[in-house]
Amino acid sequence: MQTKLIQLDEDTHIYTDRKGNIISSVTQIIESIFPFKYGNDYVSQRGKAVHTACDLIDTGELDWDTVDKRIEGYAWAYQKFLSEVKPIYVASEQIVYSEVYGYCGTLDRHTSRILYDIKTGVKVFTHAYQTAGYVEAVGLRLKRKCLYLKDNGNYKVVAYTDGSDIFNFLACLKIFNIKKKEGLI
């Protein structure tokens, strides 16, 4: 369910409710169970820069002359995806909150039928759990897909169709909550 009561601090990536209580995020939950490192600060900053470029492409406000050469290929990949697939988004960068399970997250994009999570790195099995957590929180029956943008201007869309992905995400949430209760995180 979308809620305006949850706020995200972009710098710390911490979600809070209107009373200032910290709300656990889909990414935080999964990373506490599977603490993989897929890169360094540069990779993280690159991902943020590419997401910003994608937002500007969506709104028609991207000045291509200002795009950093290090992310230009990813931006062209997104533009290519839009030209070929022609998605009609109903939401972009939407904060969602699961009232049932008490976690939140930010959806990258979704149409009336498909959730797209934008990635600039390699495919990882936890992406299936991540998208399942988002779909549960948004409360809609959406197909789940990751859009993997490549630095060479190409992209790949991967669909996640395993119905057990939500149970795997909820198992992560359960372990996360135990670790939190026991002071391990």
C-alpha positions as CSV (number, residue, x, y, z in Angstrom):
1,M,0.0,0.0,0.0
2,Q,1.3,3.4,-0.9
3,T,1.5,5.8,2.0
4,K,2.4,9.4,2.4
5,L,3.1,8.7,6.1
6,I,6.4,7.1,5.4
7,Q,9.4,9.3,4.6
8,L,12.8,8.4,3.1
9,D,16.0,10.1,4.0
10,E,17.8,9.9,0.7
11,D,21.3,10.3,2.3
12,T,21.0,7.6,4.9
13,H,18.4,5.5,3.0
14,I,16.4,5.3,6.3
15,Y,12.6,5.2,6.2
16,T,10.6,6.7,9.1
17,D,7.0,7.0,10.0
18,R,5.4,10.4,10.9
19,K,6.3,9.8,14.6
20,G,10.0,9.3,13.7
21,N,10.0,5.5,14.1
22,I,12.5,3.7,11.8
23,I,10.8,1.3,9.4
24,S,12.8,-1.6,8.0
25,S,13.2,-1.6,4.2
26,V,13.1,-4.5,1.8
27,T,16.7,-3.9,0.9
28,Q,17.8,-3.7,4.5
29,I,16.0,-6.9,5.4
30,I,17.5,-8.9,2.5
31,E,21.0,-7.5,3.0
32,S,21.0,-8.4,6.7
33,I,20.5,-12.0,5.7
34,F,22.6,-12.1,2.5
35,P,25.3,-9.5,3.2
36,F,26.8,-9.7,-0.3
37,K,29.0,-6.9,-1.6
38,Y,28.6,-6.4,-5.3
39,G,30.8,-3.4,-5.6
40,N,32.1,-0.4,-3.8
41,D,31.0,3.1,-3.2
42,Y,31.5,3.9,-6.8
43,V,29.1,1.2,-7.9
44,S,26.5,2.5,-5.4
45,Q,26.9,6.1,-6.6
46,R,26.7,4.9,-10.2
47,G,23.4,3.2,-9.5
48,K,22.0,6.4,-7.9
49,A,23.2,8.5,-10.8
50,V,21.7,6.1,-13.3
51,H,18.4,6.1,-11.4
52,T,18.4,9.9,-11.5
53,A,19.1,9.9,-15.3
54,C,16.2,7.4,-15.7
55,D,13.9,9.8,-13.8
56,L,15.0,12.7,-16.0
57,I,14.4,10.6,-19.1
58,D,10.9,9.7,-17.9
59,T,10.0,13.4,-17.4
60,G,11.7,14.5,-20.6
61,E,14.1,16.7,-18.6
62,L,17.4,15.0,-19.3
63,D,20.0,17.2,-21.0
64,W,22.1,14.5,-22.7
65,D,25.0,17.0,-22.9
66,T,25.3,16.9,-19.1
67,V,25.3,13.1,-18.7
68,D,28.5,11.8,-17.2
69,K,30.3,9.6,-19.7
70,R,30.6,6.9,-17.0
71,I,26.8,6.4,-17.0
72,E,25.9,7.4,-20.5
73,G,25.6,3.8,-21.8
74,Y,23.2,3.0,-19.0
75,A,21.1,6.0,-19.8
76,W,21.0,5.0,-23.5
77,A,20.1,1.5,-22.5
78,Y,17.1,2.9,-20.5
79,Q,16.1,5.1,-23.5
80,K,16.3,2.0,-25.8
81,F,14.1,0.0,-23.4
82,L,11.5,2.8,-23.4
83,S,11.6,3.0,-27.2
84,E,11.2,-0.8,-27.7
85,V,8.9,-1.8,-24.8
86,K,6.9,1.4,-24.5
87,P,5.8,0.9,-20.9
88,I,3.1,3.2,-19.6
89,Y,4.0,3.8,-15.9
90,V,1.4,4.5,-13.3
91,A,4.0,5.0,-10.6
92,S,7.7,5.9,-10.4
93,E,9.9,5.9,-7.3
94,Q,6.9,5.0,-5.2
95,I,7.3,4.5,-1.4
96,V,5.2,1.5,-0.4
97,Y,4.5,0.1,3.1
98,S,3.2,-3.3,4.1
99,E,0.7,-2.8,6.9
100,V,0.5,-6.6,7.4
101,Y,4.3,-7.1,7.8
102,G,5.5,-3.7,8.9
103,Y,8.2,-3.0,6.3
104,C,8.6,-0.6,3.4
105,G,10.5,0.1,0.2
106,T,10.6,2.2,-2.9
107,L,9.4,0.7,-6.2
108,D,11.4,1.9,-9.2
109,R,8.6,1.8,-11.7
110,H,5.3,0.0,-12.3
111,T,2.7,-0.2,-15.0
112,S,-0.8,-1.4,-14.3
113,R,0.5,-5.0,-14.7
114,I,4.3,-5.0,-14.2
115,L,6.8,-4.0,-11.6
116,Y,10.2,-3.0,-13.0
117,D,13.2,-2.8,-10.7
118,I,16.1,-1.0,-12.4
119,K,19.5,-2.6,-11.9
120,T,23.0,-1.6,-13.2
121,G,24.8,-4.6,-11.9
122,V,24.6,-8.4,-12.4
123,K,21.6,-10.6,-11.8
124,V,21.5,-11.9,-8.3
125,F,19.0,-14.5,-6.8
126,T,17.9,-12.0,-4.1
127,H,16.4,-9.7,-6.8
128,A,13.5,-12.2,-7.0
129,Y,12.9,-11.8,-3.2
130,Q,13.3,-8.1,-3.4
131,T,10.6,-7.7,-6.1
132,A,8.3,-10.1,-4.3
133,G,8.6,-7.9,-1.2
134,Y,7.7,-4.8,-3.2
135,V,4.7,-6.4,-4.8
136,E,3.4,-7.6,-1.4
137,A,3.8,-4.1,0.0
138,V,2.1,-2.3,-2.9
139,G,-0.8,-4.7,-2.5
140,L,-1.4,-5.2,-6.3
141,R,-1.1,-8.3,-8.4
142,L,1.9,-7.3,-10.5
143,K,4.2,-9.3,-12.6
144,R,7.8,-8.9,-11.4
145,K,10.7,-7.9,-13.6
146,C,14.2,-6.5,-13.3
147,L,15.5,-4.2,-16.0
148,Y,19.3,-4.8,-16.1
149,L,20.9,-1.8,-17.9
150,K,24.3,-2.3,-19.4
151,D,27.1,0.2,-19.9
152,N,27.2,-0.6,-23.6
153,G,23.7,0.8,-24.2
154,N,21.9,-2.5,-24.1
155,Y,19.5,-3.9,-21.6
156,K,18.0,-7.2,-20.5
157,V,14.6,-7.8,-18.8
158,V,14.4,-10.8,-16.5
159,A,11.0,-11.9,-15.3
160,Y,10.6,-13.5,-11.8
161,T,7.7,-15.9,-11.8
162,D,8.4,-18.3,-8.9
163,G,5.5,-18.0,-6.5
164,S,7.7,-19.1,-3.6
165,D,9.8,-15.9,-3.8
166,I,7.4,-14.1,-1.4
167,F,7.9,-16.9,1.1
168,N,11.6,-16.6,0.8
169,F,11.4,-12.8,1.4
170,L,9.1,-13.4,4.4
171,A,11.6,-15.9,5.8
172,C,14.3,-13.2,5.5
173,L,11.9,-10.8,7.3
174,K,11.4,-13.3,10.1
175,I,15.1,-13.9,10.6
176,F,15.7,-10.1,10.4
177,N,13.1,-9.5,13.1
178,I,14.7,-12.2,15.3
179,K,18.2,-10.7,14.8
180,K,16.8,-7.2,15.6
181,K,15.0,-8.5,18.7
182,E,18.2,-10.1,20.0
183,G,20.3,-7.0,19.3
184,L,22.3,-8.6,16.5
185,I,21.6,-5.8,14.1
